[in-house]
Amino acid sequence: MSGGLAEAVALALLASVLVFAVMQPKGMPEAVVAVPAAGLTVLLGLIPPAEALQQAAQLGPTVGFLAAILVLAHLADAEGVFSWLGSWVAVGAAGRPGRLLALVFGLAALTTAVLSLDATVVLLTPVVFRTASTLRLRAKPHVYACTHLANSASTLLPISNLTNLLAFAASGLTFTTFAALMALPWLVAIGAEYVIFRRFFRTDLAGRGEPHPPPSGPVPWFALAVIAASLVGFGLSGLVGVEPVWVAVLAAAVLAARALLRREIGVIGLVRAADPLFSLFVVALAIVVAGVTGNGLGAALAALVPTAPEGVAPGLLTLLAVAGLAALLANVVNNLPATLVLLGALGPGLHPGLVLAVLLGVNIGPNLTYVGSLATLLWRRVLAGGEAAPTLREYLRLGALTVPVSLGLAVLALWLALTLGRGWLV
C-alpha cells in the first residue's frame, strides 16, 4: 500500500473508531468497532504484527491498573463512600449555594485524583445532583463542576486518568515525583476554575436553600481505610521497586474479598465493574493510533512539536506550545488518541517536563468541547433529560472562559515546579 493511501486508510480507521465511541449507538461498547479496526490495521500492513503485539504488551500494566481502579471505585460506592460524602457535603453547605460549590469543588477534585475521573463522572455526579436537589438549590453549577474537575483535576496522580497512566509510563518518573511536579499545576487549575465558576454561575448561586441534618448511617471506615492505604502504597511503590498496578490490584482485591464473603457482589459483578471491553478498546485504539502515527501523522507532528535538548529542562514558551498543541488535538480527536499520538511523535528519551505539558493539554483542554474526552460524553449521558442537562452553547461558553486561563496558569505552575525542582525532582 502506497504512503498516501496508507495514511488515508489509517486516518479513516481512526475516524470510524472515534465517531463510534462518541455516538455509541444503542449503548454498544467502543470495542465493537475498535477491535475490527485494529485487526484491519495489521491485516492491511499499516503496522507489522510484531509492533501490534508490542503495543499490547506495553499497555498491559496500564490496562491492568485501569481495571483495578474501576473495581476499587465501584466497590467503594457499594460500601456507601459516595453517599456518605454527599451527606456531609450537604451538611457543610448549610443551604448556601456558594458554600456547596466550594465543597463540591474540593470533593470532586479529590475523587478525581484518588479514584479517577470516571468515578467523578459516573458515581459522584448523581450524588451531587441529589444533594443540590435535597437542599433545594439549583444543581447546574455543581454538576458542571463535576465534569470540569473530572478533566482539569485529573492531573495530580498517575492513577487519576488513563492519559496519566500512559504519560507516567513514558515519563520515567516515580509516583511521588510525578505527584510533586503536578501538585502546583493541579491547585492552580482548580483555583482558576473556581473563580470563573463563581462569576459565570452567579445567578444560579444566588439565594439560599434548606439545611440538611447530619447523616445517621454508619461511616464506611473499611473502604476509606483501604483507599487511604492504597494511596500510601502508591507513594511507596517506587521506593521498593513495585509497580503501582500491584498496589491497585491488592486494594481492589481486599474490597472484593469482603464484598464476596458478604455476598454483596458476585464474580460476574466484579468482571462488569472491571469493564474488560473498555480495556480491550484501549489496546485496540493504541494499535489503530500506531497505524496513523507510522504513516505520516507522527512525522508531521514531530515537526510541529517543540522539543528541548536532551537533559535540558524545557522553557516556558516550549511548555506552552506543547500544552496548547495537545489541547487542540484533544478537542479534534479526543484526549486518549491525542495522548498516544503525541507521545509517539515526541519519541523516547524526551524530558519529563514535555510529557507533563502534554498531559496538562490533554486533561484541561477537553473542557472546551464535548468531544474532548470520553468522560465528558459520559457525564452528558448521565444528566440527559434532567433539569441540569447541559446545552452545547452553555458548555462552549464556559469552556472558552476556563480552558485558556486554567491551562495557561497550570503550564506556568509546571514551569515553576520544574525550575525549582531542577536537580532534585527530575
MARSE-387598 format. One record per residue (C-alpha): residue number from 1; residue in three letters; chain; x, y, z. Coordinates in nm, 2 decimals, padded with zeros to 4 digits. Layout:
BEGIN
PT   resi   resn   chain     east    north       up
PT    NUM    ala       A        X        Y        Z
...
// end
This chain:
BEGIN
PT   resi   resn   chain     east    north       up
PT      1    met       A    00.00    00.00    00.00
PT      2    ser       A    00.14    00.34   -00.10
PT      3    gly       A    00.23    00.60    00.15
PT      4    gly       A   -00.06    00.84    00.07
PT      5    leu       A   -00.32    00.56    00.05
PT      6    ala       A   -00.19    00.40    00.38
PT      7    glu       A   -00.22    00.74    00.55
PT      8    ala       A   -00.57    00.79    00.42
PT      9    val       A   -00.68    00.44    00.53
PT     10    ala       A   -00.52    00.47    00.87
PT     11    leu       A   -00.70    00.81    00.93
PT     12    ala       A   -01.03    00.66    00.81
PT     13    leu       A   -01.00    00.37    01.06
PT     14    leu       A   -00.92    00.61    01.34
PT     15    ala       A   -01.21    00.83    01.25
PT     16    ser       A   -01.45    00.54    01.24
PT     17    val       A   -01.34    00.43    01.59
PT     18    leu       A   -01.37    00.79    01.73
PT     19    val       A   -01.71    00.85    01.58
PT     20    phe       A   -01.85    00.53    01.71
PT     21    ala       A   -01.70    00.60    02.06
PT     22    val       A   -01.86    00.94    02.06
PT     23    met       A   -02.20    00.84    01.93
PT     24    gln       A   -02.21    00.49    02.09
PT     25    pro       A   -02.53    00.38    01.91
PT     26    lys       A   -02.77    00.17    02.13
PT     27    gly       A   -02.51    00.18    02.41
PT     28    met       A   -02.28   -00.06    02.23
PT     29    pro       A   -01.93   -00.08    02.37
PT     30    glu       A   -01.65    00.11    02.20
PT     31    ala       A   -01.46   -00.22    02.13
PT     32    val       A   -01.73   -00.33    01.88
PT     33    val       A   -01.56   -00.11    01.62
PT     34    ala       A   -01.21   -00.06    01.77
PT     35    val       A   -01.12   -00.43    01.77
PT     36    pro       A   -01.20   -00.49    01.40
PT     37    ala       A   -01.03   -00.16    01.31
PT     38    ala       A   -00.71   -00.28    01.49
PT     39    gly       A   -00.73   -00.61    01.31
PT     40    leu       A   -00.76   -00.42    00.97
PT     41    thr       A   -00.46   -00.21    01.07
PT     42    val       A   -00.25   -00.52    01.10
PT     43    leu       A   -00.40   -00.71    00.80
PT     44    leu       A   -00.36   -00.42    00.57
PT     45    gly       A    00.00   -00.38    00.66
PT     46    leu       A   -00.03   -00.04    00.82
PT     47    ile       A    00.18   -00.18    01.11
PT     48    pro       A    00.36   -00.51    01.13
PT     49    pro       A    00.21   -00.78    01.37
PT     50    ala       A    00.51   -00.76    01.59
PT     51    glu       A    00.46   -00.39    01.65
PT     52    ala       A    00.09   -00.45    01.73
PT     53    leu       A    00.19   -00.72    01.99
PT     54    gln       A    00.45   -00.48    02.13
PT     55    gln       A    00.18   -00.21    02.17
PT     56    ala       A   -00.05   -00.45    02.35
PT     57    ala       A    00.23   -00.57    02.58
PT     58    gln       A    00.34   -00.22    02.67
PT     59    leu       A   -00.02   -00.13    02.76
PT     60    gly       A   -00.06   -00.44    02.98
PT     61    pro       A    00.03   -00.28    03.31
PT     62    thr       A   -00.17    00.04    03.22
PT     63    val       A   -00.48   -00.16    03.13
PT     64    gly       A   -00.45   -00.37    03.45
PT     65    phe       A   -00.42   -00.05    03.65
PT     66    leu       A   -00.73    00.09    03.48
PT     67    ala       A   -00.94   -00.23    03.55
PT     68    ala       A   -00.83   -00.24    03.92
PT     69    ile       A   -00.91    00.13    03.98
PT     70    leu       A   -01.26    00.08    03.82
PT     71    val       A   -01.33   -00.21    04.05
PT     72    leu       A   -01.20   -00.02    04.35
PT     73    ala       A   -01.42    00.28    04.27
PT     74    his       A   -01.73    00.06    04.21
PT     75    leu       A   -01.68   -00.13    04.54
PT     76    ala       A   -01.62    00.20    04.73
PT     77    asp       A   -01.95    00.32    04.60
PT     78    ala       A   -02.12   -00.01    04.70
PT     79    glu       A   -01.97    00.04    05.05
PT     80    gly       A   -02.15    00.38    05.07
PT     81    val       A   -01.85    00.61    05.04
PT     82    phe       A   -02.00    00.85    04.79
PT     83    ser       A   -02.34    00.87    04.97
PT     84    trp       A   -02.17    00.93    05.30
PT     85    leu       A   -01.95    01.20    05.15
PT     86    gly       A   -02.26    01.36    04.98
PT     87    ser       A   -02.44    01.37    05.31
PT     88    trp       A   -02.16    01.56    05.48
PT     89    val       A   -02.12    01.80    05.19
PT     90    ala       A   -02.50    01.87    05.23
PT     91    val       A   -02.45    01.94    05.60
PT     92    gly       A   -02.14    02.16    05.54
PT     93    ala       A   -02.32    02.37    05.28
PT     94    ala       A   -02.59    02.47    05.53
PT     95    gly       A   -02.82    02.56    05.24
PT     96    arg       A   -02.58    02.81    05.09
PT     97    pro       A   -02.51    02.76    04.72
PT     98    gly       A   -02.17    02.93    04.72
PT     99    arg       A   -02.05    02.71    05.01
PT    100    leu       A   -02.19    02.40    04.83
PT    101    leu       A   -02.00    02.49    04.52
PT    102    ala       A   -01.67    02.52    04.72
PT    103    leu       A   -01.73    02.18    04.89
PT    104    val       A   -01.82    02.01    04.56
PT    105    phe       A   -01.50    02.15    04.40
PT    106    gly       A   -01.30    02.00    04.69
PT    107    leu       A   -01.48    01.67    04.68
PT    108    ala       A   -01.47    01.64    04.30
PT    109    ala       A   -01.10    01.73    04.29
PT    110    leu       A   -01.01    01.47    04.55
PT    111    thr       A   -01.24    01.20    04.40
PT    112    thr       A   -01.08    01.25    04.06
PT    113    ala       A   -00.73    01.25    04.19
PT    114    val       A   -00.77    00.94    04.41
PT    115    leu       A   -01.03    00.72    04.22
PT    116    ser       A   -01.00    00.86    03.87
PT    117    leu       A   -01.22    01.09    03.66
PT    118    asp       A   -01.47    00.81    03.58
PT    119    ala       A   -01.56    00.79    03.94
PT    120    thr       A   -01.63    01.16    03.95
PT    121    val       A   -01.85    01.15    03.64
PT    122    val       A   -02.04    00.82    03.69
PT    123    leu       A   -02.06    00.80    04.07
PT    124    leu       A   -02.02    01.15    04.22
PT    125    thr       A   -02.23    01.35    03.97
PT    126    pro       A   -02.56    01.18    04.06
PT    127    val       A   -02.48    01.22    04.43
PT    128    val       A   -02.41    01.59    04.38
PT    129    phe       A   -02.73    01.63    04.18
PT    130    arg       A   -02.93    01.47    04.46
PT    131    thr       A   -02.75    01.68    04.72
PT    132    ala       A   -02.84    02.01    04.55
PT    133    ser       A   -03.20    01.89    04.50
PT    134    thr       A   -03.23    01.80    04.87
PT    135    leu       A   -03.11    02.14    04.97
PT    136    arg       A   -03.35    02.29    04.71
PT    137    leu       A   -03.07    02.46    04.52
PT    138    arg       A   -03.00    02.49    04.15
PT    139    ala       A   -02.79    02.19    04.05
PT    140    lys       A   -02.63    02.32    03.74
PT    141    pro       A   -02.32    02.49    03.88
PT    142    his       A   -02.24    02.19    04.09
PT    143    val       A   -02.29    01.92    03.82
PT    144    tyr       A   -02.09    02.13    03.58
PT    145    ala       A   -01.81    02.14    03.84
PT    146    cys       A   -01.81    01.76    03.84
PT    147    thr       A   -01.73    01.73    03.47
PT    148    his       A   -01.48    02.02    03.46
PT    149    leu       A   -01.29    01.88    03.76
PT    150    ala       A   -01.31    01.53    03.62
PT    151    asn       A   -01.08    01.67    03.34
PT    152    ser       A   -00.88    01.96    03.49
PT    153    ala       A   -00.83    01.80    03.84
PT    154    ser       A   -00.71    01.47    03.68
PT    155    thr       A   -00.35    01.59    03.65
PT    156    leu       A   -00.23    01.52    04.01
PT    157    leu       A   -00.16    01.15    04.03
PT    158    pro       A   -00.07    00.88    03.77
PT    159    ile       A   -00.39    00.70    03.87
PT    160    ser       A   -00.63    01.00    03.81
PT    161    asn       A   -00.68    00.95    03.44
PT    162    leu       A   -00.60    00.69    03.17
PT    163    thr       A   -00.40    00.96    02.99
PT    164    asn       A   -00.19    00.99    03.31
PT    165    leu       A   -00.11    00.62    03.31
PT    166    leu       A    00.01    00.64    02.95
PT    167    ala       A    00.22    00.95    03.02
PT    168    phe       A    00.35    00.81    03.35
PT    169    ala       A    00.49    00.51    03.17
PT    170    ala       A    00.66    00.74    02.92
PT    171    ser       A    00.80    00.99    03.17
PT    172    gly       A    01.03    00.77    03.36
PT    173    leu       A    00.92    00.94    03.68
PT    174    thr       A    00.84    00.78    04.01
PT    175    phe       A    00.49    00.80    04.15
PT    176    thr       A    00.59    01.06    04.42
PT    177    thr       A    00.80    01.27    04.18
PT    178    phe       A    00.51    01.28    03.93
PT    179    ala       A    00.27    01.40    04.20
PT    180    ala       A    00.52    01.65    04.34
PT    181    leu       A    00.57    01.81    03.99
PT    182    met       A    00.20    01.82    03.92
PT    183    ala       A    00.08    01.94    04.26
PT    184    leu       A    00.11    02.31    04.19
PT    185    pro       A   -00.04    02.29    03.84
PT    186    trp       A   -00.33    02.09    03.99
PT    187    leu       A   -00.40    02.35    04.26
PT    188    val       A   -00.37    02.64    04.02
PT    189    ala       A   -00.60    02.49    03.76
PT    190    ile       A   -00.87    02.41    04.02
PT    191    gly       A   -00.84    02.76    04.17
PT    192    ala       A   -00.88    02.93    03.83
PT    193    glu       A   -01.18    02.72    03.75
PT    194    tyr       A   -01.34    02.80    04.09
PT    195    val       A   -01.30    03.18    04.04
PT    196    ile       A   -01.45    03.16    03.69
PT    197    phe       A   -01.74    02.93    03.81
PT    198    arg       A   -01.84    03.18    04.08
PT    199    arg       A   -01.86    03.45    03.82
PT    200    phe       A   -02.02    03.25    03.54
PT    201    phe       A   -02.29    03.09    03.76
PT    202    arg       A   -02.35    03.40    03.99
PT    203    thr       A   -02.73    03.39    03.91
PT    204    asp       A   -02.76    03.02    03.99
PT    205    leu       A   -02.56    03.07    04.31
PT    206    ala       A   -02.79    03.34    04.44
PT    207    gly       A   -03.04    03.28    04.72
PT    208    arg       A   -03.04    03.02    04.99
PT    209    gly       A   -03.18    02.66    05.03
PT    210    glu       A   -03.26    02.44    05.33
PT    211    pro       A   -03.01    02.30    05.58
PT    212    his       A   -02.95    01.92    05.60
PT    213    pro       A   -02.93    01.71    05.91
PT    214    pro       A   -02.62    01.51    05.98
PT    215    pro       A   -02.62    01.16    05.83
PT    216    ser       A   -02.74    00.89    06.06
PT    217    gly       A   -02.59    00.59    05.88
PT    218    pro       A   -02.27    00.41    05.95
PT    219    val       A   -01.93    00.55    05.84
PT    220    pro       A   -01.77    00.33    05.57
PT    221    trp       A   -01.45    00.31    05.76
PT    222    phe       A   -01.33   -00.01    05.60
PT    223    ala       A   -01.35    00.13    05.24
PT    224    leu       A   -01.20    00.46    05.35
PT    225    ala       A   -00.91    00.28    05.52
PT    226    val       A   -00.84    00.07    05.21
PT    227    ile       A   -00.84    00.37    04.98
PT    228    ala       A   -00.60    00.56    05.22
PT    229    ala       A   -00.37    00.26    05.24
PT    230    ser       A   -00.36    00.23    04.87
PT    231    leu       A   -00.25    00.59    04.84
PT    232    val       A    00.03    00.53    05.08
PT    233    gly       A    00.12    00.22    04.88
PT    234    phe       A    00.13    00.41    04.56
PT    235    gly       A    00.37    00.66    04.71
PT    236    leu       A    00.60    00.39    04.85
PT    237    ser       A    00.58    00.16    04.54
PT    238    gly       A    00.86    00.34    04.36
PT    239    leu       A    01.09    00.32    04.66
PT    240    val       A    01.06   -00.06    04.69
PT    241    gly       A    01.06   -00.14    04.32
PT    242    val       A    00.70   -00.25    04.30
PT    243    glu       A    00.48   -00.14    04.00
PT    244    pro       A    00.18    00.07    04.12
PT    245    val       A   -00.05   -00.16    03.93
PT    246    trp       A    00.00   -00.43    04.20
PT    247    val       A   -00.10   -00.18    04.47
PT    248    ala       A   -00.42   -00.11    04.29
PT    249    val       A   -00.49   -00.48    04.23
PT    250    leu       A   -00.43   -00.55    04.60
PT    251    ala       A   -00.66   -00.27    04.72
PT    252    ala       A   -00.93   -00.39    04.48
PT    253    ala       A   -00.88   -00.75    04.59
PT    254    val       A   -00.93   -00.66    04.96
PT    255    leu       A   -01.26   -00.48    04.89
PT    256    ala       A   -01.37   -00.75    04.65
PT    257    ala       A   -01.30   -01.03    04.91
PT    258    arg       A   -01.51   -00.85    05.17
PT    259    ala       A   -01.79   -00.80    04.92
PT    260    leu       A   -01.78   -01.16    04.80
PT    261    leu       A   -01.78   -01.30    05.16
PT    262    arg       A   -02.08   -01.09    05.25
PT    263    arg       A   -02.25   -01.19    04.92
PT    264    glu       A   -02.29   -00.82    04.82
PT    265    ile       A   -02.15   -00.89    04.48
PT    266    gly       A   -02.07   -01.19    04.26
PT    267    val       A   -01.78   -01.28    04.03
PT    268    ile       A   -01.98   -01.16    03.73
PT    269    gly       A   -02.04   -00.83    03.90
PT    270    leu       A   -01.67   -00.78    03.96
PT    271    val       A   -01.60   -00.86    03.59
PT    272    arg       A   -01.85   -00.60    03.49
PT    273    ala       A   -01.70   -00.34    03.72
PT    274    ala       A   -01.36   -00.40    03.57
PT    275    asp       A   -01.51   -00.33    03.22
PT    276    pro       A   -01.29   -00.56    03.02
PT    277    leu       A   -01.44   -00.44    02.69
PT    278    phe       A   -01.32   -00.09    02.77
PT    279    ser       A   -00.97   -00.22    02.84
PT    280    leu       A   -00.99   -00.41    02.50
PT    281    phe       A   -01.09   -00.08    02.34
PT    282    val       A   -00.79    00.10    02.48
PT    283    val       A   -00.55   -00.16    02.34
PT    284    ala       A   -00.72   -00.17    02.00
PT    285    leu       A   -00.72    00.21    01.99
PT    286    ala       A   -00.35    00.22    02.06
PT    287    ile       A   -00.29   -00.02    01.76
PT    288    val       A   -00.50    00.20    01.53
PT    289    val       A   -00.32    00.51    01.65
PT    290    ala       A    00.01    00.34    01.59
PT    291    gly       A   -00.10    00.28    01.23
PT    292    val       A   -00.18    00.65    01.19
PT    293    thr       A    00.14    00.77    01.36
PT    294    gly       A    00.36    00.54    01.15
PT    295    asn       A    00.21    00.65    00.82
PT    296    gly       A    00.26    01.03    00.81
PT    297    leu       A    00.09    01.19    01.11
PT    298    gly       A    00.37    01.11    01.35
PT    299    ala       A    00.63    01.27    01.13
PT    300    ala       A    00.41    01.57    01.08
PT    301    leu       A    00.35    01.62    01.45
PT    302    ala       A    00.72    01.56    01.53
PT    303    ala       A    00.80    01.85    01.30
PT    304    leu       A    00.55    02.07    01.48
PT    305    val       A    00.62    01.98    01.84
PT    306    pro       A    00.88    02.20    02.01
PT    307    thr       A    01.15    02.00    02.19
PT    308    ala       A    01.43    02.07    02.44
PT    309    pro       A    01.79    01.94    02.41
PT    310    glu       A    01.84    01.61    02.60
PT    311    gly       A    01.89    01.67    02.97
PT    312    val       A    01.78    02.04    02.95
PT    313    ala       A    01.46    02.14    03.11
PT    314    pro       A    01.22    02.29    02.85
PT    315    gly       A    01.15    02.67    02.87
PT    316    leu       A    00.81    02.83    02.94
PT    317    leu       A    00.73    02.90    02.58
PT    318    thr       A    00.81    02.54    02.48
PT    319    leu       A    00.58    02.41    02.75
PT    320    leu       A    00.30    02.64    02.65
PT    321    ala       A    00.34    02.54    02.28
PT    322    val       A    00.33    02.17    02.36
PT    323    ala       A    00.03    02.20    02.60
PT    324    gly       A   -00.16    02.42    02.35
PT    325    leu       A   -00.10    02.17    02.07
PT    326    ala       A   -00.21    01.88    02.30
PT    327    ala       A   -00.53    02.07    02.40
PT    328    leu       A   -00.61    02.14    02.03
PT    329    leu       A   -00.55    01.78    01.93
PT    330    ala       A   -00.76    01.65    02.22
PT    331    asn       A   -01.06    01.86    02.10
PT    332    val       A   -01.02    01.73    01.75
PT    333    val       A   -00.96    01.36    01.80
PT    334    asn       A   -01.03    01.31    02.18
PT    335    asn       A   -00.77    01.32    02.45
PT    336    leu       A   -00.69    00.95    02.46
PT    337    pro       A   -00.57    00.91    02.10
PT    338    ala       A   -00.42    01.26    02.12
PT    339    thr       A   -00.20    01.14    02.41
PT    340    leu       A   -00.09    00.83    02.22
PT    341    val       A   -00.02    01.02    01.90
PT    342    leu       A    00.18    01.30    02.08
PT    343    leu       A    00.38    01.06    02.29
PT    344    gly       A    00.47    00.86    01.98
PT    345    ala       A    00.56    01.18    01.80
PT    346    leu       A    00.79    01.30    02.08
PT    347    gly       A    00.97    00.97    02.08
PT    348    pro       A    01.18    00.81    02.36
PT    349    gly       A    01.43    00.99    02.58
PT    350    leu       A    01.24    01.31    02.60
PT    351    his       A    01.24    01.54    02.90
PT    352    pro       A    00.97    01.45    03.16
PT    353    gly       A    00.86    01.82    03.15
PT    354    leu       A    00.74    01.78    02.79
PT    355    val       A    00.54    01.47    02.88
PT    356    leu       A    00.37    01.66    03.17
PT    357    ala       A    00.30    01.95    02.94
PT    358    val       A    00.12    01.72    02.70
PT    359    leu       A   -00.07    01.58    03.00
PT    360    leu       A   -00.19    01.93    03.10
PT    361    gly       A   -00.31    01.99    02.75
PT    362    val       A   -00.50    01.67    02.71
PT    363    asn       A   -00.65    01.68    03.06
PT    364    ile       A   -00.75    02.05    03.09
PT    365    gly       A   -00.81    02.11    02.72
PT    366    pro       A   -01.11    01.88    02.69
PT    367    asn       A   -01.32    02.12    02.90
PT    368    leu       A   -01.36    02.32    02.58
PT    369    thr       A   -01.58    02.08    02.39
PT    370    tyr       A   -01.80    01.77    02.44
PT    371    val       A   -01.57    01.55    02.23
PT    372    gly       A   -01.25    01.64    02.41
PT    373    ser       A   -01.28    01.34    02.65
PT    374    leu       A   -01.49    01.03    02.68
PT    375    ala       A   -01.56    01.12    03.04
PT    376    thr       A   -01.74    01.44    02.93
PT    377    leu       A   -01.95    01.24    02.69
PT    378    leu       A   -02.04    01.00    02.96
PT    379    trp       A   -02.12    01.29    03.20
PT    380    arg       A   -02.36    01.43    02.94
PT    381    arg       A   -02.54    01.10    02.92
PT    382    val       A   -02.57    01.08    03.30
PT    383    leu       A   -02.76    01.41    03.30
PT    384    ala       A   -02.95    01.37    02.98
PT    385    gly       A   -03.32    01.46    03.01
PT    386    gly       A   -03.29    01.61    03.36
PT    387    glu       A   -03.33    01.97    03.48
PT    388    ala       A   -02.95    02.02    03.49
PT    389    ala       A   -02.89    01.87    03.14
PT    390    pro       A   -02.62    02.07    02.97
PT    391    thr       A   -02.66    02.27    02.65
PT    392    leu       A   -02.39    02.29    02.38
PT    393    arg       A   -02.39    02.67    02.38
PT    394    glu       A   -02.35    02.70    02.76
PT    395    tyr       A   -02.08    02.43    02.77
PT    396    leu       A   -01.88    02.60    02.49
PT    397    arg       A   -01.92    02.95    02.66
PT    398    leu       A   -01.79    02.81    02.99
PT    399    gly       A   -01.51    02.62    02.83
PT    400    ala       A   -01.40    02.92    02.63
PT    401    leu       A   -01.35    03.11    02.96
PT    402    thr       A   -01.20    02.84    03.17
PT    403    val       A   -00.96    02.65    02.94
PT    404    pro       A   -00.73    02.93    02.82
PT    405    val       A   -00.69    03.07    03.18
PT    406    ser       A   -00.66    02.74    03.37
PT    407    leu       A   -00.43    02.58    03.11
PT    408    gly       A   -00.21    02.88    03.08
PT    409    leu       A   -00.17    02.92    03.46
PT    410    ala       A   -00.12    02.54    03.50
PT    411    val       A    00.16    02.54    03.25
PT    412    leu       A    00.32    02.84    03.42
PT    413    ala       A    00.30    02.65    03.75
PT    414    leu       A    00.46    02.34    03.59
PT    415    trp       A    00.75    02.55    03.46
PT    416    leu       A    00.80    02.69    03.81
PT    417    ala       A    00.79    02.34    03.96
PT    418    leu       A    01.04    02.21    03.70
PT    419    thr       A    01.27    02.52    03.76
PT    420    leu       A    01.26    02.50    04.14
PT    421    gly       A    01.29    02.12    04.14
PT    422    arg       A    01.58    02.10    03.90
PT    423    gly       A    01.84    01.86    04.03
PT    424    trp       A    01.60    01.72    04.29
PT    425    leu       A    01.27    01.62    04.13
PT    426    val       A    01.40    01.54    03.78
// end
